[in-house]
Amino acid sequence: SMQTSGSKSCSCPSLKLREVASMYFTMIAVFLVILVVALQGSAPRGSDFPYKVPLDPQGLLELSWNVSYPEQAVNFQLLIRDLQFGLLFGMSDRGEFENADLAVLWSDGHNSYFGDAWSDAKGQLHMDSQQDYQLLGARRAPEGLYLLFRRPFSTCDPKDYLIEDGTVHLIYGILEKPVHSLQAINISAIHGGLQRVQLLKPNITIPELPRDMKTMEITAPDVVIPSQETTYWCYMAELPEGFPKHHIIMYEPVITAGNEALVHHMEVFQCAAEFDSFPHYNGPCDSKMKPDRLNYCRHVLAAWAMGAQAFYYPEEAGLAFGGPGSSRYLRLEIHYHNPLVFKGRRDSSGIRLYYTATLRRHDAGIMELGLVYTPVMAIPPGEDSFILTGYCTDKCTQLALPAAGIRIFASQLHTHLAGRKVVTVLSRDGRERQVVNSDGHYSPHFQEIRMLKEVVAVFPGDELITTCTYNTEDRSQATVGGFGILEEMCVNYVHYYPQTQLELCKSAVDPGYLHRYFNLVNRFNDEEVCMCPQVSVSQQFFSIPWNTFNRDVLKSLYGFAPISMHCNKSSAIRFPGEWEKQPLPTITERLREPVPHCPPAPGPQPAAPVPLNLGKLRR
């Protein structure tokens, strides 16, 4: 602030030393701000890009990013450790290189260019008429080349990918030879791959952590990663004797340096309390040597997948472990993804639990929504998007939830290999109110517990409807519900507080109505579908000739037949009540599809690449 002072008789205002100094320091401060802004533009700090994932199995390409919800845009920083003649980076529906939305950096050996491109159904590249990947800068560093660019969530360009909540399939390709134009890039000859991430991380405020917080690491004991593409490794750990009840309030991954691209996902399970002891085990989960008792360790305490950060419980809740009625035994499961078949890599990765003895107000609980694991729910072969829906009905929530309701703060979606989309919607009085969790590009190879953007309140009498979309185009037989990897599931594990007795709220079609379906199919077919009581439901499905009639009738059966409800306390004890032949919940009003927000057009940008000065590139 500039104030003039001095006696009234003196007409020239004299500046006091303090004010001169203040002006001087203000100018220095302004200069420093300008300097910092200028530097930030060229060398962003790591904290500016809080999320990070290796793109390729060797870790030569490292992607970091941040999300700006006010600007509805994602800012990317790509570290290229070994730049040859450029690279492709982009997104597509399921990680294909056809019909993809791409940012491309290419060089003819002398000049380098950056541009927004798309690939057609044949994989041919085209420069996009609307350039929506905006280059922010490029800089060389000792570790490689940093490329900074941004992309709005939605561009309203039909050739562009719409970035939504849920899984995004990122694709990358490395150009190993100089190219003279974008069109000259041959996608089929490129060394490339895909990486799945959740790009739009929730913008949660991190709760304050208590003073008496302790940590515990559940990690693999210096395991040699098998030299094969896929390994599920199981390791048994145990809590100290007499470990009292604590609350887990956050957890994070511990990854052995150098193995960031190999550790695909990890989970810590607590074992069932009814067994006094569990055998020690350290080995592949599918080994004949694995004791059967380990199958009773299924209660999830923590789950992490590549690209995920620390997981925080809301400040009013914690996940209880330890104390009476709780097993001391834990099972760590690590999925190693080793496509380059490295030999002799050692690993001690795992999960670090942060816990407190000062219990929070509520115990957090986990509830299963969706479909019961039963063969009565089936998907015909050769379907590109077959829909199955599981219900948690108003009758069950009315009985099992407290009057003040529960709060869902996180969710983990789960299907087997045919799952393509999963969504859970909350419905009240027949009207859909809000989406609990939705993944339109769901992948069974990427299942993480995701914190929700906003907590969802569920009250007695509400309904939770979980819908899964499946693709069985590569199958010749019906796919039935069940535990096997080639059978299917449709589950949403919701994390909520306060914990209630309701552990499972799921449905399946009424078996009597399915029996009528088999009868009908029989009457219309020349071939006999064996209806003998000793033949299993699965066998009956396997013997159906899948013509359009049989497909359509099954679809409509699932859309109108009454359901068998599982409204269960722990391990399959139902709440008292009549749960068979329940009417399907009726929905009178559906949620509107969100309309993508189009950023203001920056004026017609020429469909021309941006030249970059990277000097001469060579192998």
Disulfide bonds with the S-S distance in Angstrom:
Cys156-Cys598 1.64
Cys234-Cys285 2.15
Cys271-Cys297 2.11
Cys392-Cys505 2.07
Cys396-Cys567 2.03
Cys468-Cys490 2.03
Cys530-Cys532 2.12
